[in-house]
Structures are given as C-alpha cells and as structure tokens.
Amino acid sequence: MNPLSRARAVVCWLVLFLVGALWIGRQEYVDQHERFFQNTSVAQRMLSQKTVQHEAVLATLAALSHPPSPERLYPSLQPAMPQLLGLGHLPGGVWAGSIDQPPGLPAAVERARQLGRPVTLPIDNARYWLVSPSGWSLLLDARQLVPAADFPPGLANLTLTVGQPPLALLDKQPEDAVPGLTLALQKPLGAASQPFQMRSTRKLTPDAWPWTAWLAWAAASALLVAGAAAWQRSRAEARRQQEQARLAAMARLGTLGEMAAGIAHELNQPLTAILAHTRAAERLLDDEEERPAVRHALLASAEQARRAADIISRMRALVQPSSPARREALDPDALVASLRFLSEPELARQGIRLSWHNASPGARPLGDRVALEQILHNLVQNAADALAGVQGTRHISIEGRAVDGDYQFSVSDTGPGIAADAMPRLFAPFYTTRAQGMGLGLALCDTLAGSMDGRIAARNLSPAGACFTVSLPRAGAAA
C-alpha cells in the first residue's frame, strides 16, 4: 500500500469528517425532535387539563339544587380561574349572569342539550363562551389558560385555534427569522367540548446546530488521518529499508553466482560440441575416405574452442566496467555463416532445417561480434529445444532487416510458441520452462543486447511458432 500523499490525506479527512458530521447532525436532529415532541406534549396536557377543569365546573354547577347567583359566585371562582371572564345561567329562558347575555346563547344551549355535552360559542380568536346543557355558561379567555412562563422552555411558537386567526400563546421565534429546519406538531386539546387545535413550531437555526461536536470531530478525524498517514509512511519506510537491505545482499551474493552460472551455461555448448566433434574425428580417423569429414570436425572443434575463449574474455570484460565496449560494423552474412557452420550438423541430426535471409543487403549492425554470436547461438538453441517434440516440419529461419535506424535479427521457429503465463517473465534471471534449464540464457541475451544499446523482444506467430527479435543500432544511420 502506498503512503498517503497530502492531497489524498486531505480527501480522506474530508470524507471521514463529512460522514461523522452527518451522523452527529442526525443524532442531534433526533434529540432535538424528541425534546420538541416531549415539550409539545407537555404543553398540550397542560392546556387540556384547564379545558377539562371547565367541564368539571359546569358539571358541578348543574348538580347544585340551590346554586348561588352568578353575581355572587363569580368573585369566588375568578381567583382560582384567571381565564374566567364571566359567568351566567339561563333557567327557563331568563338570563342571570355577571355580565350581559351573549348573542346566540339560547341556540347554543339547545345544541348542547342535543349533543349531551357543553359546546363553545366563540366571540373572537381568544374569548369564547362554554355553554352546558343545563344553561350554565362560562366566558373564558384562552390567553389566560396557562401563563407563558409555565410552558416548557424548549418551546418556541405555540398557537391555539379558538377562532380566526389562530391565537398566539408563544411567539419566541418570528417566521422571518434566520433560515433553518422547521419542526412542527399539531394536536387537539383533550376536552371533547373544547377540541381546539394546538400547533407548535420551532426552527432549528444555526445557533442550535452542534458546532462544538463538529469541531471536536474535525480535530479527532484529522488526528486519525494524520496517524494513519504516519503509520503508512513508517511501514513504507521500513519496507523500503528491508528491500534495500535484501537487494544489497542479493547483489553481493548474486554477482559471483550469476557470473559463474553464466560462464558454465555459455561454455557448456562449445565444450559439448568440441567433445562431439573430437569423438567423431576419432571414429573416422582410420578411414581414408572420411578424411574431409575428419578435417571438418577438427575445424569445428577449433572454432568452438575459439568461441569458448572469446566467451571467457567477454565474461572478464563484464566485470571490468572501465573497459570500453567494442562497437564495430558487423557483416550479418558472415555472422550467420559462422553460426550455421557450428550449428547445422547438430540441427540436421535432429531433423531441423536452418535458413537465413538477408532482406537488407549492405546494411550493417553496430555491436560486439562475440556478444551478438552468443545471442544468436542461444536463440537458435532455444528454438531447437522448442522443436524437440514437434511432429511434422521443423524449421528455424533467421532473417536480417534494416528498420528505420536499427538493424533487426529475427529468429523464428515452427514450434508450439510461448505460453501466455511465461511471456511476462521470459527474460527474468533463473526463470525457465525446461526441466534441465538454468534460466540464464535469455537473461544473458537481454543483458548483452542492452550493453550494445540494443533490445530483444519475443512474440508468438500465427498459427504456431515463436519469433525473437534482436534490434541493434545500424551503422550509418542518423543518431
């Protein structure tokens, strides 16, 4: 995992803060809504108790067999009921009361008798008469039902619909206040005779938002992200140091081992060829007619011995970085002719045909002759190994071609091709698909090509086969 950059850390902090802030805001909203609901319910119960008290007073008056006159009764009731503005009775159609008879009272009494309960007779948006079937009536002022100071302090706006417009019992938060989220709840009062609609509203303005919790979470989330970033950086630094130590150890141990393995790998082929040619010459030595074959075998052995000496010289040069690399214009036809002289007899015994085509006569690659011979020899040997189990035509073709400022050698075969999973690791040291392989041939080819400012690539052919291409700078091409 890569350490967090500053921009990524800021983005992570922002996402973490927003998620936490949304959760804190939601919790605060839930708490505010719960408190608002509870406070509104308390206010509704307080108002309902007062309205139920009115019904109880009327029921008590109706139960009296010799009630006192309203003029004498009102002064005794008013101190306990500040909302009571007047009291009256309509026995036998004759009004007796502490104030004048309201218009429409007889009709209200008749309606109350029909319903079997008290009814209201509004005067304005605050005052109303409560008329019972017995004819007793109370003039009430809704503004005095509950003193404003007795309501729960969490309430903001509270209205009661007695008449039109609704009566404002609390008005702590004007409608045109600072914008915010509005909470609203509407409930009727609990008395059946006075089912006035009570509406409570409150606006959650910015001063009610959880700024302290948000600031604390911003600091905490910043510390979390900073801690995570520091932890990742420390882990990355530890891994970097471990990797550097491992690479240093591998470099110290691998230099000698890779060089020794490379020398053994490269010398194995010419020494094997020398042994084969020497034994062939020994068998043919007593036959007069086979003297040309003996001569050819001895010449081949000498050429392989020369090649082994050149390989050793080349390996010695690899461990002397100060030695300048040899670069010269090479004759591709001569290179391949030497290669065919060394390889064709063995390839012929395996039933493999080797061909060469120079598509750009006169063009010359720039490079080290011994290194290029090693590369081509390894590629041809690998192609021969790939054709070992192939039925039918066995053919290795080498082609030389000038392409832009490069000269390319292509070595193609008619084998099964390269497996898809092996292609990415083809030039990695010690990676091989052969049971007896060391995994150094193609890695050494890649190293040698790079030392000549060249490159090597591989691809599969259609319908079958593989092609390795070695690209080197071309003599005379513009730099």
Number of C-alpha atoms within 10 A of each C-alpha: 7 9 17 18 11 11 9 12 17 15 13 16 21 16 13 17 20 16 12 16 19 12 12 18 17 12 13 16 18 12 12 18 16 12 14 22 17 15 18 26 16 14 21 21 14 17 22 21 16 19 23 16 14 22 22 12 15 20 17 11 19 17 11 9 7 8 11 11 14 18 15 12 15 20 13 10 14 14 10 9 16 15 19 21 18 21 27 25 23 18 11 7 10 10 18 17 21 19 14 11 17 14 10 9 19 17 11 22 25 17 18 21 17 11 13 12 17 28 23 21 23 16 16 14 18 21 21 20 24 26 30 28 21 21 24 24 31 25 23 24 20 22 18 16 19 17 11 14 8 9 20 15 9 13 21 19 19 24 19 26 18 24 16 11 12 18 19 17 23 19 14 11 15 11 12 6 9 12 11 14 11 10 15 16 14 16 15 17 23 19 17 15 20 20 16 21 17 23 20 25 21 23 19 17 14 12 9 12 16 15 14 9 14 18 13 11 18 19 13 14 20 19 13 14 19 17 12 15 19 14 14 16 17 13 15 15 13 12 12 12 12 12 12 12 12 12 13 12 11 11 13 11 11 14 12 12 12 16 16 13 17 20 17 11 17 22 18 13 17 23 16 13 20 22 14 16 22 18 14 15 20 13 12 17 15 11 9 9 10 14 14 11 15 23 13 15 22 18 16 21 23 16 18 22 17 13 20 20 14 16 21 15 12 15 17 13 14 15 12 9 9 8 9 8 13 12 13 13 16 18 16 23 16 10 15 21 13 13 16 17 13 19 17 15 12 13 19 11 9 13 16 20 16 18 14 16 15 16 11 15 13 10 20 25 28 22 24 19 19 16 22 23 17 20 22 22 21 18 23 24 17 15 26 24 13 20 24 13 11 12 8 9 13 21 19 23 17 21 18 25 20 22 13 11 16 20 24 25 23 22 23 24 28 23 25 16 20 19 11 9 8 12 12 10 13 19 22 15 16 16 17 18 12 10 6 7 12 15 20 20 26 21 18 23 23 20 18 22 21 14 15 19 13 19 18 21 13 18 14 19 16 9 9 12 20 20 22 21 20 23 25 25 24 22 19 12 14 8 7
